[in-house]
Amino acid sequence: MDTIKIRTTQNVEVEYAIASVGDRILAYLIDAVIGFGWLFICIMAFALLMAPHDPSQTSIVVAVVIGMLPYLFYDLLCEIFMNGQSFGKRAKDIKVIKMNGQSPSIGDYLLRWMFRLIDITLYGVVAIVTIVITGKGQRLGDLAAGTSVIKTSAIKRRNPFQVQLEDDYAVVFPEVSVLSDKDMALLRKLLSKAVQHKNEVLLHSIAERAKQVMGVYPEMTDREFLKTIIKDYQHLTAGIEA
């Protein structure tokens, strides 16, 4: 099973399973059935309601426009209003995400949609080949928009310093409030690197710098101190993950 790792805006690395070609084809077929179903309803409605009373060319054009516009923009509108999914994608538990961890913009969805004409060339062979070659679940539209299609459930959400705080958690160092979001993101990054490479010198340097900025000098190990201020910051900022 191929996977991709996405680093969120909270500096948390999340691993997702890439949507398989089979899942994407099935999602496409489900959406195609919905689209053709809509066209069928429009044709029947025209035949039963409009044609007997107004068989003019104008009425035919109106019926075609009413039927075709939602069909043509179906994927684009669904992804915009359904958070990167269509009814077919939702049925297969897959969705569009941004590779940089941010939420896809309307422009990203529009870019993907515009490239569909190329991607479906030769019955979708172009899209399938591109997905296989890139190894990241990206067709041409995804490459252009910086997106991919993944299974909606994360395989792994791991940050060695992310904790579940108790409801009655008491802040140990209120001085941590002098740190900014940018400071904390850098601290997490360096701390993760220090732990990963077992670099005690870097760990001590990070702790000493944090103590100087905060103006506190507790009797704690460097690692214990850093983990504590991360928890304090998480609690004080109410919603920032540590």
C-alpha positions in Angstrom: 0.0 0.0 0.0 1.5 3.3 -1.1 1.4 6.2 1.4 2.3 9.8 1.6 3.3 12.0 4.5 1.7 15.4 4.9 3.0 17.9 7.5 0.1 20.0 8.8 0.1 23.7 9.6 0.5 22.6 13.3 3.8 20.9 12.3 2.3 17.4 12.9 3.2 14.7 10.4 0.3 12.7 9.2 0.6 9.6 7.0 -2.2 8.7 4.6 -2.8 5.8 2.3 -2.9 7.0 -1.3 -6.3 6.3 -3.0 -5.8 3.3 -5.3 -6.5 3.5 -9.0 -9.3 1.1 -8.5 -11.0 3.3 -5.8 -10.7 6.3 -8.1 -12.2 4.5 -11.1 -15.1 3.2 -9.0 -15.6 6.7 -7.6 -15.6 8.1 -11.1 -18.1 5.4 -12.2 -20.5 6.3 -9.3 -20.2 10.0 -10.2 -20.8 9.1 -13.9 -24.0 7.2 -13.0 -25.2 10.2 -11.0 -24.4 12.5 -13.9 -26.1 10.4 -16.5 -29.0 10.0 -14.1 -29.4 13.8 -14.0 -29.3 14.0 -17.8 -31.9 11.3 -18.1 -34.2 13.1 -15.7 -33.8 16.4 -17.6 -34.5 14.6 -20.9 -37.6 12.9 -19.6 -38.8 16.2 -17.9 -38.4 18.0 -21.2 -40.2 15.2 -23.2 -43.1 15.1 -20.8 -43.5 18.7 -19.7 -42.0 21.1 -22.3 -41.9 19.4 -25.7 -45.7 18.9 -26.1 -46.3 22.6 -25.4 -43.3 24.3 -26.8 -41.4 22.1 -29.4 -39.4 25.1 -30.6 -35.6 25.2 -31.0 -35.3 27.6 -28.1 -37.0 25.2 -25.6 -34.6 22.5 -26.7 -31.6 24.7 -26.1 -32.9 25.7 -22.7 -33.4 22.0 -21.8 -29.9 21.1 -23.0 -28.3 24.0 -21.0 -30.3 23.0 -17.9 -29.2 19.5 -18.2 -25.5 19.9 -19.3 -24.3 22.7 -17.0 -24.7 20.8 -13.7 -23.3 17.7 -15.5 -20.2 19.6 -16.7 -19.5 21.3 -13.4 -20.5 18.4 -11.1 -17.0 17.4 -10.0 -15.9 21.0 -9.5 -18.9 22.0 -7.4 -18.8 18.8 -5.4 -15.2 19.2 -4.4 -15.7 22.9 -3.5 -18.8 22.3 -1.4 -18.0 18.8 -0.1 -14.5 19.5 1.2 -12.6 17.7 -1.6 -15.1 15.0 -2.2 -17.8 14.1 -4.6 -20.6 11.5 -3.9 -18.5 8.9 -5.6 -15.4 9.8 -3.6 -17.4 9.9 -0.4 -18.7 6.4 -1.2 -15.2 5.1 -1.5 -13.8 7.1 1.4 -11.3 9.1 -0.6 -10.8 12.9 -0.9 -8.6 15.6 -2.4 -5.9 17.1 -0.2 -3.2 19.6 -0.6 0.3 18.2 -0.5 1.6 21.1 1.7 -0.9 20.3 4.5 -3.1 23.4 3.8 -6.7 23.2 2.7 -7.2 23.1 -1.1 -8.5 26.5 -2.4 -11.2 27.0 -5.0 -8.4 27.8 -7.5 -6.8 24.4 -6.8 -10.1 22.6 -7.4 -10.6 24.7 -10.6 -7.1 23.7 -11.8 -7.8 20.0 -11.3 -11.1 20.3 -13.1 -9.6 22.1 -16.1 -7.1 19.3 -16.6 -9.8 16.6 -16.6 -10.2 17.0 -20.4 -6.5 15.9 -20.7 -6.7 13.3 -18.0 -9.6 11.4 -19.4 -8.0 11.2 -22.9 -8.0 7.7 -24.3 -10.6 6.6 -21.7 -8.6 7.8 -18.7 -5.3 6.1 -19.7 -3.4 9.3 -19.4 -4.7 9.8 -15.8 -3.9 6.2 -14.8 -0.4 6.3 -16.3 0.3 9.6 -14.6 -0.9 8.3 -11.2 1.2 5.1 -11.5 4.3 7.0 -12.6 4.2 9.8 -9.9 3.7 7.3 -7.1 1.9 9.9 -5.1 -1.6 9.4 -6.4 -1.4 12.4 -8.7 -2.9 12.8 -12.2 -1.9 15.8 -14.3 -4.5 18.0 -12.6 -3.1 17.1 -9.2 0.4 17.8 -10.3 -0.7 21.3 -11.5 -2.6 22.0 -8.4 -0.2 20.5 -5.9 -2.9 18.0 -4.7 -3.4 14.3 -4.3 -6.2 11.9 -3.5 -6.0 9.9 -0.3 -8.0 7.6 1.9 -9.9 9.7 4.4 -8.5 8.0 7.5 -5.0 8.7 8.5 -2.7 5.7 8.9 -0.5 7.4 11.4 -0.7 10.7 13.3 2.5 10.9 15.2 4.2 13.6 17.1 6.4 12.5 20.0 5.6 15.6 21.9 1.8 15.7 21.3 -0.1 14.9 24.4 -3.6 14.7 25.6 -4.0 17.2 28.4 -6.1 16.6 31.5 -9.2 18.8 31.9 -7.6 20.2 35.1 -4.2 20.6 33.7 -2.2 23.4 35.6 0.3 25.5 33.7 3.8 25.2 35.1 5.4 28.0 33.2 3.0 30.9 32.3 6.1 32.7 31.0 5.8 30.5 27.9 3.3 33.0 26.6 6.2 35.2 25.5 6.8 32.7 22.7 5.1 33.1 19.4 3.6 30.4 17.2 6.7 30.6 15.0 8.9 30.2 18.0 7.0 27.1 19.1 7.0 25.6 15.6 10.8 26.0 15.4 11.2 24.6 18.9 9.2 21.5 18.0 11.2 21.0 14.8 14.5 21.3 16.5 13.4 19.1 19.4 12.2 16.4 17.1 15.5 16.5 15.3 17.5 16.4 18.5 15.5 13.4 19.8 15.6 11.6 16.5 19.4 11.8 16.3 20.0 11.5 20.0 21.7 14.8 20.0 22.0 15.9 23.7 24.1 18.9 22.8 21.3 20.3 20.6 18.7 19.4 23.2 20.6 21.3 25.8 21.0 24.3 23.5 17.3 24.4 22.8 16.4 24.2 26.5 18.9 26.9 27.5 17.7 29.3 24.8 14.1 28.8 25.8 15.0 29.4 29.4 16.8 32.7 28.5 13.8 33.9 26.5 11.3 33.0 29.2 13.5 34.1 32.1 13.1 30.8 34.0 15.7 28.4 35.3 14.0 25.4 36.8 15.6 22.3 38.3 14.5 20.0 35.4 16.1 17.9 32.8 16.3 19.5 29.4 13.8 17.1 27.9 11.4 17.4 30.8 11.5 21.2 30.6 10.9 21.3 26.9 8.0 18.8 27.0 6.5 20.8 29.9 6.6 24.2 28.1 5.0 22.6 25.0 2.1 21.3 27.1 1.8 24.7 28.8 1.8 26.4 25.4 -0.8 24.0 24.1 -3.0 24.7 27.2 -2.6 28.5 27.0 -3.3 28.8 23.3 -6.3 26.5 23.6 -6.3 24.6 20.4 -2.7 24.6 19.2 -1.4 21.0 19.2 1.7 20.2 21.1 
